Amino acid sequence: MINKKICAICLTTSPPMLAKAAWKDGELFIADAIKLPDNRHQLEQQLIETIHDLEQKGFEVLVDESSDFITARAGVRVRLGDAGASGKPVLVEALDIYRELVRQKAITFPRNAGGRFNIPDTLVDVARDAKGSTIYRIDWEQLRGEHSLTMLCTFATTFNNVASVQYLEKMLGFTRAQEPASPLNPLRTIVSAFERQSIEQASYSPLTGKGNYL
């Protein structure tokens, strides 16, 4: 289980919102949430710099937006309505994680948030079509900014951005403080060993006499 720092940004609700969270030892802590500017120009000026700063600090930044206005330059675009790895909508995958965390008392919301971050049970209705396939009817009208932030944070607990430096470091088993391993290192080791062996053989060849004279 990988601990991580999370930033969730929702640009598909009004007002747009941002929340920071921490996933630590199987528990999710949503620390705070702030409102972002409604104005597109102000949003761009503030958000790009903020995301870059958070990414440098090791945060995984997920952004729910309709276009790639922000995520073309910073963060990772995650649409709650798109299909996830399981084929279910991302929102449904996140909702499954959310309910499990709630049952296990492993999720904490910002102080004085009341019930604003709690996901209503009526948000998703599951049905079957004539062929027996599962249909997820999502009531998008119920979805507030706080709900979207909760879903993004819970989804982030299992989401791995394989293009991120943090993910590659964890997979390869090194940290920023250590020098990244070069794929040429094994070859260099073999060449160095061969060179040492050649020198030793030249210095102590049985074909030479004392002092390496014939």
N, C-alpha and C positions, 0 to 999 in steps of 0.2 A: 504494500500500500504506500503510495507516494504522497507525502505531505506537500502542499503547495499553497502559494498565495494567489488569490483570485481577484480579478476586477471584472464586474459585469456592467455593461452599458446598454441601456435600452433607448433606441431612437425611434421606435415605432409607436410610442404613446406620447401623449401631451400632458405635462411637460416631459421632455427626455430626462432620464435619470441615470445615476451612476452609483454603484455600491462596491465596497471592498469586503472581502471575506477571506477566511483562512480555513483550509482543510487539514486538520491535524489529528493523527491517530484515529481516524474513522469518525471524527466529529466535524460538523460544519458550523463555523462561527461567522455570521454576517454582522460585520462591525458597525457600519454606518451607511447611510444613503443620502445623496444630495441631488438637488434639481440642477439641470443644466440649462444654458440659454436656449430660448426658443428660436432666436434669430440665427439663420444658417451661417452667416459670416462670423458672428461671435462664437458660435458653436465650433466652427472649424478652427479658429484661432486658438481657442482654449483646449479643445479636445486632442488635437494631434500632438501638441507638446506634452500634455498630461499623459497620454498613452505611451509615448516614447520614454518618458521618465519612469513610468511604472514598469515597463518591460525591462529597462536597464536595472531595475531593482529586483527583478526576478518574478514579477507578477505575470500570470497568464490572463490576458485581456480578451474577453469575449464580447462581441458587439452584435446586437440584434438591430439590423437596419434593412430597409427595403432595397436600397441601391448599394453601391460600393463607394459612396461619397467619402466616408472616413476610412473604411477598411482597405481601400486600395493603397493607403499610405501607412496605416498603423492598425494594430489589433487583428483579431481573427473574426470574420463574419460568421455568425451562427443564426440562422433563421429558425424560430420556434415552430414554424409551420412546415419546414422541409423534412424530408425523410432522414432518420438517423441510421446508425449502423445496423439496427435490428429491422429496419423497414418501417417502423412506427414513426409518427411525427416526433421531432425532437422534444416538443412540449410533453408528449405522452411518456417518452423515455425519462425525462426529467421529473415528471409527476410520480412515476413509479419509485424513483430514488427518494424524492421528497417524502412520500408516504412511509417508506421504510425508515427514514431518519426520524420522522415524527413518532412512529411506533416505538422506536428504540431510544427516544429522548436524546437524540444525537444531533439536534439542530438548534441553534440559538439565533434569535433575531435582535436587531438593534434595540437599545433601551428606549422605553416610552413609545414603542412603535404600535402598541395595542395589537389589534388583529389585522393590521394593514398588509402584512406579509404572508398571512395565512391563505392558502389556496382553497377556494370554495369547492365543496364536493360536487357541485353541479357544473363545474367548468367543462368536463369531458363526459360525453355519453357514448358508451360502447354498444354497438349493434352488429347484426349480421345481415349481409345481403342475400339475394336468392341463391347464390352459389356457395354460401357458407363462409365467405370471406369476412374478416373483421373490418368494421367501419368505425372510425373515430369522429364523432361530431363534436367539434370544439366550439364553445360559445365565446367567440372572440370579443363580444361586447362586454363580457364580465372582466376581461383581462385589464388590470390597471398596471401602472408602471412598477409598483412594488411587487406585483405577482410575477411580472416578467423578470425582474431582478432575481427573485427567489428561484425561478426556473433555470435561469442562466447559471446561477451559483451552484445549484444542485447538479446540473448537467456537467459543469466544469470539473466536478469531483472525479468523473470517469473519462472525461474528454482528454485526449492527448494530441496536441498539435505537433505532428511528426516533423514539421519544418522548423520548430522553435529550437533555439540554442539550449534552453533548459532541458528539453526532452532528450536531445541528442547527448547531452552531458550525462544524464542519468542512465541512458541506455548503454553508453560506452564506459560508464563507471569512473569518470573523472570530474573534477570541479574546475571552476574558473581559476582557482589559485594554482592548479597544477598545469604543467605544459601538456597540451593535447598530444596523444600518441600519434605518430606518423605511420602510415601504412608501409613505409619503407624501412621501419625499424628492424623487423625480422631479417630482411636482406642485409642490412648494415651489420647486424650481429654475426651473421654467417661469414660475411666478407672479412670482418675483423678477426674472427676466430681462425680463418684460413690464413690470413696474413701472419698472425702470431705463430701458427704451426710451421709455416714456411721459414720464418726467421729462426725458430728453434732448430729445425732440421738442418738449415744451412750452417748454424753455429756449432752443432754437435754431430755432424755427419760421420758415420763409421768409416767413410772413405778417406778421412783426413787423419793426420797424426796429431801429436801433441802440439798445441798452439795453432791448430788448423793448418799446419804445413804438411804437404805430401811427403 
